[in-house]
Amino acid sequence: MDVVIVLPIIVFLLVLRYYITDHETAVDKDRKQYAEGIALYEAQDYKEAFGYFNQVLTKNRKSALAFAYRGKCNKQEENFHSALYDFTQALSYDNTLVEVHLNKGEVLYQLKEYNDAFLSFDKAVWFSRGKNSEAIRWRNLAEEKRHVLK
C-alpha cells in the first residue's frame, strides 16, 4: 500500500527536478554573455574581437568560448602559435567543442604538424558523431600528408 503512495510522489519529484534544473552548458551561457565579441568576430573585425576576448579572459580565465574566439582571431591574423595556445586552453576547459578541435587541426596543418593535425581532426569527427563534413575532409587531407611523409 505504501508503494502505491510513495512511487507516484517520487516520480513527480523527479519530473519536477528535471524541469527546474538549468540545462544550459557553460559554453551556451558564455555565447549569450559574449554576443558582442562574437558579433565583432563575425563582422571580420578581428583586432577589436581579439581585444574584447582578451579583456574577457582577464576577468574569466576559465571561459572555453573566450579562448576559442581569441584563438580564431589569432588564426585569422596568422599568429598560429598563439592560436594553438588559445585552442589548447579552450579544450582544457571543454574537450567536446568540435569547432575548436577543427580550428586547432587547421593551425597544426598550417604548421606542417600533420600527425597532431590528424588527431585533432579525428576528435572533431568523433565529437560531431561523423556529421561534420569539414572535419572529415580535413582529417582525410592530414591522413594523405601523413602517408606522403612516411
Backbone bond lengths (Angstrom), bond angles and torsions (degrees), N, CA, C in turn:
res aa  C-N    CA-C-N  psi(-1)  N-CA   C-N-CA  omega(-1)  CA-C   N-CA-C  phi
1 M - - - 1.443 - - 1.531 111.70 -
2 D 1.341 115.79 -39.64 1.460 119.68 179.55 1.521 111.51 -64.67
3 V 1.323 117.26 -33.06 1.458 121.51 -179.78 1.521 110.24 -63.97
4 V 1.286 118.10 -37.88 1.457 123.31 -179.51 1.532 110.47 -63.48
5 I 1.312 117.73 -31.92 1.465 121.80 -179.60 1.530 110.96 -87.44
6 V 1.322 117.35 -43.53 1.459 122.05 -173.55 1.534 112.07 -74.49
7 L 1.306 118.63 -40.58 1.464 121.85 -176.39 1.538 112.80 -59.88
8 P 1.321 120.38 -48.13 1.470 118.99 177.46 1.544 112.87 -63.13
9 I 1.308 116.78 -33.07 1.470 120.13 177.99 1.524 109.73 -65.98
10 I 1.331 117.15 -43.13 1.474 121.27 179.35 1.522 110.05 -63.85
11 V 1.319 117.88 -44.49 1.459 121.86 179.31 1.530 109.76 -62.19
12 F 1.326 117.11 -43.91 1.462 121.19 178.48 1.534 110.90 -60.03
13 L 1.330 117.36 -43.93 1.464 121.15 -179.49 1.534 111.74 -66.09
14 L 1.328 117.46 -37.62 1.463 120.46 177.59 1.528 111.38 -66.24
15 V 1.308 117.65 -42.34 1.458 121.74 178.09 1.528 109.77 -65.14
16 L 1.315 116.76 -42.81 1.456 121.38 178.09 1.528 111.17 -61.40
17 R 1.316 116.20 -43.24 1.469 120.64 178.77 1.525 110.89 -61.85
18 Y 1.324 117.09 -40.60 1.460 121.03 179.07 1.533 110.99 -59.39
19 Y 1.322 117.11 -44.99 1.463 120.40 -177.35 1.529 113.48 -75.74
20 I 1.312 118.12 -22.97 1.463 121.65 178.89 1.525 111.23 -83.34
21 T 1.321 117.39 -30.77 1.461 122.30 -175.92 1.524 111.24 -66.66
22 D 1.332 116.25 140.12 1.464 122.93 177.32 1.525 108.36 -78.59
23 H 1.323 117.71 122.46 1.462 121.88 -176.46 1.518 113.68 -100.99
24 E 1.323 117.73 2.56 1.460 120.39 178.92 1.522 110.49 -77.29
25 T 1.319 115.40 138.06 1.459 119.98 175.76 1.524 109.12 -80.14
26 A 1.319 115.96 168.68 1.461 120.88 178.32 1.534 110.24 -61.07
27 V 1.323 116.81 -37.62 1.465 120.70 179.79 1.529 110.43 -66.89
28 D 1.320 117.79 -39.46 1.474 120.51 177.38 1.526 110.85 -62.06
29 K 1.319 116.04 -42.63 1.467 120.28 178.38 1.528 110.56 -65.44
30 D 1.326 116.52 -43.07 1.466 120.21 178.63 1.522 111.24 -63.37
31 R 1.325 116.83 -37.40 1.468 120.70 -179.35 1.536 110.47 -59.99
32 K 1.327 116.70 -38.71 1.467 120.42 176.80 1.522 110.85 -71.43
33 Q 1.325 115.59 -43.50 1.461 120.55 -175.65 1.529 112.26 -67.68
34 Y 1.325 117.45 -35.03 1.464 121.73 -175.79 1.524 112.43 -105.74
35 A 1.314 116.72 29.15 1.475 121.52 -178.64 1.523 111.85 -58.32
36 E 1.320 117.22 -34.01 1.468 120.56 -179.68 1.535 110.90 -62.75
37 G 1.331 116.90 -45.35 1.461 120.80 178.83 1.512 112.44 -67.79
38 I 1.314 116.73 -37.48 1.463 120.92 177.47 1.529 109.86 -64.12
39 A 1.329 116.16 -39.37 1.467 120.23 178.07 1.529 110.30 -64.24
40 L 1.322 117.25 -38.28 1.466 120.34 176.94 1.527 110.51 -62.26
41 Y 1.332 115.84 -43.70 1.470 119.79 179.26 1.531 110.45 -62.85
42 E 1.316 116.29 -46.20 1.466 120.19 -178.25 1.527 112.24 -67.05
43 A 1.333 117.19 -23.80 1.464 121.42 175.20 1.530 111.00 -83.73
44 Q 1.308 116.57 5.66 1.464 125.36 178.78 1.525 112.58 63.45
45 D 1.324 116.42 28.50 1.465 122.03 173.83 1.532 106.45 -96.75
46 Y 1.329 115.44 74.62 1.459 121.33 -169.59 1.531 113.13 -68.11
47 K 1.321 117.95 -35.70 1.468 120.06 179.70 1.527 110.71 -66.65
48 E 1.319 117.16 -43.42 1.468 120.90 178.33 1.534 110.43 -66.56
49 A 1.329 116.24 -42.21 1.461 120.15 179.33 1.526 110.38 -64.21
50 F 1.338 116.46 -40.17 1.464 120.26 177.09 1.527 109.86 -59.65
51 G 1.328 117.03 -47.63 1.462 120.92 179.05 1.513 111.99 -60.44
52 Y 1.335 116.36 -40.57 1.462 121.15 179.08 1.528 110.65 -61.13
53 F 1.341 116.32 -50.91 1.465 118.94 -177.04 1.525 112.11 -73.42
54 N 1.313 117.31 -27.75 1.457 120.04 174.22 1.531 109.45 -64.27
55 Q 1.332 116.32 -41.61 1.465 121.07 177.55 1.532 110.52 -64.86
56 V 1.318 116.65 -41.64 1.467 120.80 178.22 1.523 110.05 -58.50
57 L 1.341 116.28 -41.91 1.463 120.41 -176.40 1.523 112.81 -71.88
58 T 1.328 118.60 -18.36 1.471 119.03 173.61 1.523 110.34 -71.89
59 K 1.348 116.62 -25.90 1.460 121.52 -179.99 1.528 112.66 -96.00
60 N 1.322 116.27 -35.06 1.467 121.43 -175.05 1.524 109.14 -131.42
61 R 1.319 117.16 88.50 1.464 122.22 -176.03 1.521 113.49 -73.64
62 K 1.323 117.69 -4.00 1.462 119.54 -176.65 1.521 113.02 -113.87
63 S 1.315 117.02 24.19 1.461 120.31 -179.77 1.531 109.88 -91.85
64 A 1.314 115.69 108.12 1.464 120.41 178.73 1.526 110.37 -62.20
65 L 1.326 116.40 -38.39 1.465 119.90 -178.47 1.528 111.73 -66.43
66 A 1.329 117.17 -40.82 1.465 120.21 179.38 1.524 110.84 -64.62
67 F 1.338 117.02 -42.48 1.467 119.64 176.43 1.528 110.17 -63.13
68 A 1.337 116.55 -40.46 1.463 120.02 -178.65 1.527 111.06 -62.63
69 Y 1.318 117.16 -45.24 1.467 119.16 -178.74 1.520 112.37 -72.64
70 R 1.333 117.23 -34.73 1.460 118.09 175.33 1.532 109.21 -64.53
71 G 1.329 116.06 -38.32 1.461 120.54 176.16 1.517 112.23 -63.50
72 K 1.336 116.88 -39.77 1.465 120.30 177.63 1.523 110.70 -63.09
73 C 1.336 115.72 -38.74 1.479 119.32 177.52 1.523 109.77 -64.60
74 N 1.331 117.15 -44.64 1.467 120.71 177.89 1.528 110.91 -60.89
75 K 1.320 116.40 -39.61 1.460 120.57 179.75 1.528 110.57 -63.86
76 Q 1.316 117.10 -42.73 1.461 120.86 179.02 1.526 111.85 -64.73
77 E 1.332 116.64 -32.50 1.468 121.76 178.56 1.538 111.40 -87.06
78 E 1.334 116.30 4.81 1.464 124.47 179.71 1.529 113.47 61.95
79 N 1.328 116.42 30.74 1.462 122.63 170.52 1.535 106.80 -92.42
80 F 1.335 115.21 73.70 1.459 120.21 -168.26 1.528 113.73 -65.34
81 H 1.310 117.65 -38.12 1.467 118.77 -179.28 1.529 111.33 -69.55
82 S 1.311 117.18 -37.84 1.465 120.64 176.00 1.524 110.18 -67.12
83 A 1.320 116.55 -39.87 1.461 120.51 177.90 1.523 110.22 -63.07
84 L 1.321 116.45 -42.32 1.463 120.68 179.08 1.529 110.83 -60.45
85 Y 1.331 116.50 -42.39 1.471 120.77 177.03 1.531 110.09 -60.16
86 D 1.328 116.77 -47.98 1.465 120.49 -177.81 1.527 111.63 -63.17
87 F 1.328 117.16 -42.80 1.465 119.60 179.20 1.525 111.06 -65.38
88 T 1.316 116.60 -38.39 1.472 120.20 178.08 1.526 110.29 -63.90
89 Q 1.336 115.96 -42.03 1.467 119.82 177.80 1.528 110.46 -63.53
90 A 1.315 117.74 -44.03 1.461 121.24 179.98 1.524 110.61 -58.86
91 L 1.327 115.78 -43.87 1.467 119.51 -179.10 1.523 112.44 -70.48
92 S 1.330 117.23 -22.84 1.466 118.86 177.34 1.530 110.39 -70.88
93 Y 1.326 117.34 -22.53 1.468 120.95 178.01 1.523 112.56 -95.89
94 D 1.317 117.91 -29.41 1.464 121.78 176.19 1.525 108.54 -150.60
95 N 1.311 115.82 101.43 1.465 122.64 -174.07 1.532 113.16 -79.19
96 T 1.320 117.83 -1.79 1.462 120.05 -174.87 1.529 113.39 -99.80
97 L 1.319 118.28 7.05 1.457 121.44 -176.53 1.527 110.52 -79.66
98 V 1.312 115.80 104.03 1.469 122.53 -175.41 1.526 110.91 -58.99
99 E 1.326 116.62 -46.89 1.465 120.68 -176.34 1.528 111.55 -62.50
100 V 1.318 117.14 -34.05 1.472 120.21 -179.95 1.526 109.99 -71.55
101 H 1.329 117.92 -40.76 1.468 120.37 175.37 1.526 109.91 -60.52
102 L 1.332 115.85 -41.02 1.463 120.41 179.85 1.530 110.92 -65.11
103 N 1.322 116.73 -46.61 1.471 120.24 178.69 1.530 111.98 -63.38
104 K 1.315 116.26 -41.24 1.467 120.21 178.62 1.529 109.89 -62.53
105 G 1.323 116.16 -42.62 1.459 119.94 177.86 1.520 112.34 -61.97
106 E 1.323 117.24 -40.26 1.465 120.70 178.70 1.522 111.28 -63.45
107 V 1.330 116.43 -39.88 1.471 120.19 178.12 1.528 109.69 -65.80
108 L 1.325 116.64 -44.73 1.466 119.71 178.86 1.528 110.81 -62.71
109 Y 1.316 116.73 -36.60 1.466 121.43 177.05 1.526 109.65 -63.08
110 Q 1.320 117.10 -44.34 1.474 121.32 177.94 1.531 111.15 -61.24
111 L 1.342 116.38 -34.01 1.461 121.40 179.82 1.533 111.77 -84.03
112 K 1.343 116.37 5.06 1.468 123.95 178.60 1.530 113.09 63.08
113 E 1.321 115.86 29.83 1.464 121.84 174.49 1.526 106.96 -101.91
114 Y 1.323 114.38 75.92 1.451 121.01 -168.80 1.527 113.64 -69.35
115 N 1.327 118.46 -34.76 1.467 120.01 178.70 1.521 110.66 -63.72
116 D 1.333 116.35 -47.81 1.465 119.76 179.13 1.523 111.12 -67.08
117 A 1.325 116.63 -36.52 1.468 120.44 177.51 1.525 110.09 -62.10
118 F 1.339 116.10 -44.76 1.465 119.84 178.49 1.525 110.92 -57.61
119 L 1.336 116.67 -44.53 1.467 120.26 -179.37 1.528 111.04 -63.19
120 S 1.310 116.68 -39.60 1.457 120.05 179.19 1.528 110.76 -67.03
121 F 1.322 117.11 -43.56 1.463 120.35 177.32 1.524 110.96 -64.12
122 D 1.322 116.10 -36.90 1.454 120.39 179.00 1.528 110.86 -63.35
123 K 1.331 116.41 -39.04 1.473 119.96 176.46 1.524 110.60 -66.51
124 A 1.327 117.28 -37.03 1.466 120.47 177.01 1.530 110.08 -62.58
125 V 1.316 116.31 -41.86 1.470 120.25 177.50 1.521 109.90 -64.54
126 W 1.311 116.40 -44.02 1.468 121.19 -178.20 1.529 111.01 -60.88
127 F 1.333 116.76 -51.48 1.463 119.98 -175.69 1.530 112.49 -72.15
128 S 1.327 117.63 -20.12 1.470 120.02 175.14 1.524 110.85 -90.31
129 R 1.320 116.23 0.16 1.466 122.76 -178.75 1.525 111.67 58.96
130 G 1.344 115.21 33.97 1.453 120.82 176.61 1.508 114.46 75.89
131 K 1.338 117.78 14.16 1.463 121.04 -177.03 1.522 113.43 -98.21
132 N 1.324 118.15 -5.83 1.463 121.05 -179.08 1.522 108.57 -97.79
133 S 1.324 115.87 104.93 1.474 120.25 -175.31 1.530 111.92 -67.10
134 E 1.338 117.62 -32.14 1.469 120.52 177.88 1.527 110.34 -63.31
135 A 1.318 116.84 -42.92 1.462 120.65 179.40 1.526 110.69 -62.74
136 I 1.312 116.55 -40.54 1.470 120.86 179.18 1.526 110.16 -65.68
137 R 1.331 116.40 -43.73 1.464 120.51 179.31 1.525 111.38 -61.90
138 W 1.339 116.74 -47.30 1.459 120.45 -179.75 1.533 111.40 -65.57
139 R 1.333 116.52 -37.65 1.465 119.09 178.11 1.525 110.26 -61.81
140 N 1.332 117.16 -40.48 1.465 120.80 178.52 1.524 111.78 -66.13
141 L 1.339 116.62 -40.57 1.469 119.81 177.05 1.531 111.13 -61.79
142 A 1.320 116.46 -43.58 1.472 120.10 179.30 1.525 110.43 -66.14
143 E 1.313 116.75 -37.42 1.466 120.57 178.32 1.526 110.52 -63.60
144 E 1.329 117.06 -41.27 1.470 120.49 177.46 1.536 110.67 -61.27
145 K 1.323 116.61 -44.93 1.472 120.50 -179.98 1.518 110.95 -63.93
146 R 1.329 117.05 -37.23 1.471 120.16 178.08 1.524 110.54 -61.65
147 H 1.335 116.88 -41.83 1.465 119.96 -177.92 1.524 112.06 -73.50
148 V 1.313 117.20 -31.71 1.462 120.58 178.69 1.517 109.43 -66.66
149 L 1.328 116.66 -36.97 1.476 120.42 -176.42 1.521 112.98 -78.07
150 K 1.327 118.71 -13.87 1.471 120.30 -178.80 1.479 112.37 -76.09
